[in-house]
Amino acid sequence: MASRLRLGQPSPNPGPSPSPSPGEGKIEEGEGRKPEPRREVTDLGGGSEVVHIPRFMARERAWELFEHLDKRIPWTRPTIRVFGRSVVQPRDTCYVADKGLTDLRYSGHQPHAHSWDDFPVLKDILKEVHEALPGSHFNSLLLNRYKGCSDYVSWHADDEPLYGPTPEIASVTFGCEREFLLRKKPANTQSQAAGESGETARKRLKVSAPQQHSFLLKHGSLLVMRGYTQRDWQHAVPKRARAASTRINLTFRHVLP
Ligand SMILES: O=C(O)CCC(=O)C(=O)O
């Protein structure tokens, strides 16, 4: 199908503009502006927070973007190191970043940093994300493509030092909806370092199972992790038998200068 994407066109649903002052937030009928999409804020405690905007982007525009990204992004499926073994990463990926930033490296893999200038569409989406999240300044983007139910991302935190202690990570979903899980990092990391599993440590210490949250990330949604979420929590997109079609996910991040 030919892409009907009109580059540089403003979104029909551009999201909220910079923070309203007190009393300014209410949208009056007849003003000709669309109401801001609903935001669900989950306080995870301890200075960690998740903001979920299920209808961040209008459906039709999100499908146009899906088609475009699916075809035009130079997706690769790299080999990474997990627990000392080389494995093919269970999803496609691509990385885009400002010039001159510290290189990203994860699981023994250093992705090539493409230029934003090669992908005007990604610049448009970045602009919309910045408008929805006043004060944010994302300068890099990790894209993921899950080609079906067997593609996934396992439990991890984006706690690399290049993102700093309290990174804000904004994640936009296109296509097949998938479950996104968050679980509290095990309290006793020392016993794990000593070779004891989290489960064994929990039993020995009579600690209950970690707190967990689940979000259904739908087509056109935005999910933001903030504060100490990367320090104190892990996240995952598990395999799901019913998630048969492709999902594309864009995670915008700020690499420290
Ligand atoms: O696909 C997602 O929603 C999450 C991706 C993710 O966890 C990551 O890129 O670190």
The ligand as a Gaussian input file, in Angstrom:
#p B3LYP/6-31G(d) Opt

LIG

0 1
 O        8.435000      -1.872000      23.311000
 C        8.292000      -1.310000      24.385000
 O        7.214000      -0.837000      24.741000
 C        9.453000      -1.227000      25.359000
 C       10.798000      -1.132000      24.718000
 C       11.889000      -1.127000      25.735000
 O       11.716000      -1.557000      26.834000
 C       13.199000      -0.599000      25.406000
 O       13.453000      -0.209000      24.245000
 O       14.036000      -0.521000      26.326000

